[in-house]
C-alpha cells in the first residue's frame, strides 16, 4: 500500500501527517508530490525526505490533478501492483481515517474508495456550500447519491491506476471528473465514513472559490449556456417566421426545429465530453425523442401546476428548472455517454521531474 500526498506550499502539518503515518504503520510507503511550491518550502520537503518519504518535485505549480497524476505515474513505475491511498497535506485527514480507507482500498479491484465526511458541526460555509453544489451536480449527471464528492481521502486499487491517468483535469476538477466517469468506465464507488476536520477554518486550503468552481461546475455551466443559446435562437426565429408567414403554428414549429438542431449540435460537440463518440444518426434520433418528451412533460407539468392554483409565472419557472435538470441528466447519462472504453495506457509526463528517493 502506498500513501500519496500532493502538496503545494505546505506547512508543518505535512511533516506531522507523515510522522503519524510512519508511527502507526512503518511498513507503509509514502510518496509526496511537491506541486511547484518553490525554494521557500524546501525545508518542509527536506523534512519529508528525512522522514522516509519519496519526494517528487517540479518547478511550476500545475494543480492538484496534475500532482496526483504525477504520483500515479511514479507509483506505476516504482511500485507496480501496489494499491494507493491519496490524502491531503494539511492535516484535514486523521491517521485513523487514512488507515481505515487503506484497509478497504484494494479489496475490490474495480472500485475506488471515498472517505466521506458528514459535514456536521462547525463547517466553513464555502466548504458546506461547495460540497452541496457538487453533490447535486453528481446526482444529476449519474443518478447516484454520494455524501461527499469533494473528499481528498481516496483509495484506488492498483488495477485502476492506468485508467486514472486517462481522465481529464489538471486542478481540483480532476477528482470530480473521476467520479463522473467511473460508472461509464465500469468502476464502482465505495464509501467509508470519516471525521470532518477543518483546521483554522480551512485557512490552509489553496482552493480558489471563483476560478476552481468554474472548472468544477463547467459541465453544468456549459449546458446552461447551451440551453440559453437555444432559447435565444428559438425566440428570434419565432419572431422572424411569424412576421414572414403570418402563421403562429408555422412559426412555433419552424423555430423549435431550428433551436433544437442548434442545441443538439452544441451539446454534442462542445458540452458533453463524449458527445462525438457515437454516430450522429443514433444520438440525433434519441435527441428528437427527448425533445418531444420534454414538450409533453412541459405541457403536463404546467397543466398540473395550474390546476393546483399556481400562478403562470411561478409555474413556468418551476417547470423549466425541473425539466432542465431532467434534460441534463438524460443527455449526460444516456445520449452522450462514452462510446467505448479508453485504452488503459499511462499518459506520459508533460514535464521533467526531480525525484528524491528515501534511503
N, C-alpha and C positions, 0 to 999 in steps of 0.2 A: 504494500500500500504506500502511495506517495501523497504527501500533503503539499499542494501547490498554493502559493500565496503571491498574488500580484500586488505590487506596492508602488505607489507614487508619492514621493515626498513624505515618507513615513516618520513617525516619532518613536519614542522609546517603547510604545505599545507593541511594535513589531518584534522587538527582542524579547519582550515579556511573553508574547504568544509562542515564539519559538522555544523559549526556555521551558514553558509549561508543557508543551507537547513532548519535548525531549525527556522531561522528568516523568511524564505519565506513561510514555511508551518509547524507550530508547531505540527500539527496532524500526520505528517509522523513519522513512527518508523524507527530507524536506527540500523543496525547490522554491526559491524566491526569485521573482522576476522584477528587476528594477526598471520600471517603465519610464526611463529618461528623467530620473529625479535630479540629476546634476551633482557636481562635486560637493555641494554643501551638505549632502546627505551621505557622503562616503563613509563616515564613521559608523553610521547605523548599519550599512550593508557589510562593513568590515566585521562588525559585531555578529551579524548573522552568519558570516563565514566561520568565525571562531566558534560559534555555537554548533557548527556541523552542517549548516545548510549549504546546498548548491545555489550559488547566486548567478543569475544571468543578467547582464547589463547591456543597454544600448543607449546612445546619446540623446535621442529626441523622444518626447512624450507622444505615444501613439494611441493611447486609450486602453481601457481595461480589456476590451475584447481582443485587441492585438496582443496584449500581455499574456492573456490566457492561452491564446493560440501558440505563442512562442513557447510557453511552458509545456503545452501538449506535444509540440514537435520534439522538444528536448527529452521528454519522458519516453516518447516512442523510440527515440534513438538510443538513449542511455538506459532506460528501464523497460524494455519491451515486455508486454504481458502483465504489467502492473496496473491495478486499479488506482484511481485518482480521486482525492477529495480536495475541492477548492475552498479556501477560507479567506476572509478579508484580513488585512494587516492592522486594522485599527482597534482590535480588542472587542469588537462587537459580537464575536462568537466565543463562547466559553469552550475550554478544552473538553469538558464533559460532552458538550454537544458535538464537537468535531469528531470525537471518538465514537459517539453514537451513530453519526452518519457514516463514518468509516466502517462500522460494524455491519451496516446494511448494504453499503455500496459493493457491487460485485456479486451479490447473492443471486442476482438476475442479470445475465449478460446483455439483456435487451431493454433495460430500464435505467434511467437516471434517478437519483435520489435527491430530494429537496429537503433541506432543513427549514421548516416553515414556522414562522412566528405567529403569535396570536394577536399582537398589537393591542394588548390590554394594558391599562395603566397610563403612565405619563409618557406618551409618544409624541415626538415633534410633529407639528401639523403637516409639514411638507412630506414627511415620510408616510403619515397616515393617508393623506390625500393621494400621493403618488401611487401607493400600493393599491388603493381602491380603484383608481383610474385604470391601471394596467390589468387589474383583476377583471374589470368589466370588459376591456378590450380582448383579453384572452378568452373570456366566456363567449363573446360574440364570434370570435374567429374559430374557435374549436368546439364549443358546446360543453367544455369540461370546466369543472369548478376546482380552482386551486387557491388556497387561502393566502399564499404569499408568493407572488410571481417575481418579486424583486430580490429574493434572498440570494446572498452571495455564497452561502454554505451549501455546496452541492457535491454529490458523489457520482462518479462516472466509471462504469466497468471498462476494463482495458479494451474490449472489443468495440467500444463506441468511439474511441479517440480518433480514428481516421475520419469518421463522419463529422465530428466536432470541427475539424479543420475545413470542411466544405461549406459550413454555414456562414452567411454574410454578416457583416457588422464588425466594426473596429473599436467601438466605445461601449457605453452602457446598454445600447440597444442589442448587443450581441446575445446577452443572456436571455432576453425576451424572445429573440429570434429562435433560439434553441428550443424553447417551449412551443412556439408556434409551429415549428417544422418537425417536431419529434414524432407526432402521430402519423403524418404522411410518410415519414421515413421508416415507420414500423417500430418505433421505440415507445416504451411505456414511461410513465412518470409516477414515482412513489414518493410519499411524503412522510417525514419524521418530525414530530413536534419538537421545537427548541425554545429556549428562553428568548424574550425580547429584551435586548440590551442596547441602550443608547448612552454613550459616554459623553458628558459635557454637551448634551442636547445635539449630539451628532455633528459637532463642530469640525471634526476631522474629515468629514466626507468631502470629496472633490467633485461631487455631483453638481452640475451646472443646471439650475432649475429650468431656464428657458431653452438653451441650446440642446441639452441632453433630453429634455422632454420632447422636443420636436423630433429628435431621432427615434425615440422610443415609440411615439404615437404616430409616426409617419404613415403607416399603412391606413389608419383610420382617417388621418388628415387628408391624404390623397383621395380617398374615397369620398370624403365630404366635398372637396373641391370639384371632383368629377361630377358629383350629383348637382352641385351648384351650376356648373357649366351646362349640364343637361337642362336644368330649369331655365337658364337664360336663353339657350337655343330654342327650347320649346315655346317660350313666351314671344321671342322675336319672330319666329316662324309662324306662330298662330296669328299675330297681328298682320304680318305681310300677306299670308294666304287668305285671311278674312277679307282684307281690302281688295285682293285680286280676284277672288271667286265669289264673294258675297254669300258664302255658304259656311255656316258655323261647323257643320259636320265635316266638310272637306278640310276646313282649317284645323280642326281638332285632330283628325286622323293624320293629315299630312305633317303637322307639327310634331306629333308624337312619333311618327316614323323617323323623322329627321333627328330628333333629340335622342331617341332610343338607339339609333345607329351610331351617333357620335359618342354616346355614353358607353356603349359596348366596346368600341374601338379604343377609347381612352382607358377603360378598365383593363382590357386585355393586354394592351401594350405598356401602360405606364403605372397602373395602380397595383395590380396583383403580380407578385414576383414570378409566378409560374404560369401566367396567363397565356403565353405563347407556346407552351409545351404540348398543347393538344390541338388537333385540327380545328381551324376556324369554323368549318361547316358544323361540327359537332357542338361546339360551345355556342355558336350563333343560334342554333335551333333551341338549345336549352335556355338561352337568354330570352328569346322571344316568348317561350313558355312562361318564364319568370315574369316578364313584363305584363302579360295578360293575367297572370295570377295576382300580381301586385295591384292591377287595376280593379280586379274583382274584390280583393281584400280591402282596398281603399274604399270602395263603394259600401261594402258590407259593414265596415267599422264605422264609417261616417253615419250610416243609417242607424246603427245600434246606439251610437252616442247621442244622435239627435232624438231618438226615441226615449233615451234616458234623461232628456231635458238639458243636455249640454249645449251651450251656445255654439254658433257656427265656427267662430274663430278659434276658441279653445279646442273644439272637436277636430278641426283641421290640423292644428299644431300637434295634438296628441297622436293623431293618425299618422302624420308624416314622420314623427320621431320613432314611433313603434315600427313602421314599415321600413324606415331607414336602417334600423338595427337588423331586421329580418333579412333585408336585401343584402346587406354587407355579409352577414353570416352565411347565407346561401351561396353567394358568389365565391367567398373565401374557401368554404369547405367542400363545395360540390362542382361549381362551374370552372373555376380557375385553380384547381389543386395541381400538385406536382404530377407531371405526366409519366415520370419514371424515376427510379432511384438514381442518385448520382453515383459515379464511380468512386469507391471509397479509397482514394489515393491522397495521402497527406500533401497539403499545399506546401510549396517551397517558401522559405523565409524571404521576406522582402527587404531585409536589412541584415547587416553583419552583426554578430553577437560577440560579446566578451563573456566567456563562461569561466567562472571561478569554482572549481570543484573542491569540496572539503576533503581533507586528507583522511 
